[in-house]
């Protein structure tokens, strides 16, 4: 039984990016601004989505959906956006700069419907 617990713990730790706890709420707000400037997606729209997805905390470390969604834009392990996120070279779902930049680009590409909060 201990062996199973150790294996499960190792798997969970392997899934959490090493940098996950380096990001702050201030980084989330800066990432919102940066994504707006870089993509032209309205700041208010990005703010509304990220606020909703984080329960208005703007905490980049938020975990939702009973442990199945992660980060400031709540990438869901069963959703189609997570594989696209990694395929585009992003590496850390908790990194608000990567996550929100991805969100802004997904909106520009017409995939806003991938998020419940829009």
TANORBEL-V898188 format. One record per backbone hydrogen bond with DSSP energy under -1.0 kcal/mol. CO is the residue of the C=O (numbers start at 0). NH is the residue of the N-H. If there is no record, write none. Layout:
BEGIN
co=CO nh=NH
co=CO nh=NH
END
This chain:
BEGIN
co=0 nh=4
co=1 nh=5
co=2 nh=6
co=3 nh=7
co=4 nh=8
co=5 nh=9
co=6 nh=10
co=7 nh=11
co=8 nh=12
co=9 nh=13
co=10 nh=14
co=16 nh=19
co=18 nh=21
co=23 nh=27
co=24 nh=28
co=25 nh=29
co=26 nh=30
co=27 nh=31
co=28 nh=32
co=29 nh=33
co=30 nh=34
co=31 nh=35
co=32 nh=36
co=33 nh=37
co=34 nh=38
co=35 nh=39
co=41 nh=45
co=42 nh=46
co=43 nh=47
co=44 nh=48
co=45 nh=49
co=46 nh=50
co=47 nh=51
co=48 nh=52
co=49 nh=53
co=50 nh=55
co=51 nh=54
co=58 nh=61
co=61 nh=70
co=63 nh=67
co=63 nh=68
co=67 nh=76
co=68 nh=63
co=69 nh=74
co=70 nh=73
co=74 nh=69
co=75 nh=78
co=79 nh=83
co=80 nh=84
co=81 nh=85
co=82 nh=86
co=83 nh=87
co=84 nh=89
co=85 nh=88
co=91 nh=94
co=94 nh=98
co=95 nh=99
co=96 nh=100
co=97 nh=101
co=98 nh=102
co=99 nh=103
co=100 nh=104
co=101 nh=105
co=102 nh=106
co=103 nh=107
co=104 nh=108
co=105 nh=110
co=106 nh=109
co=110 nh=113
co=111 nh=114
END
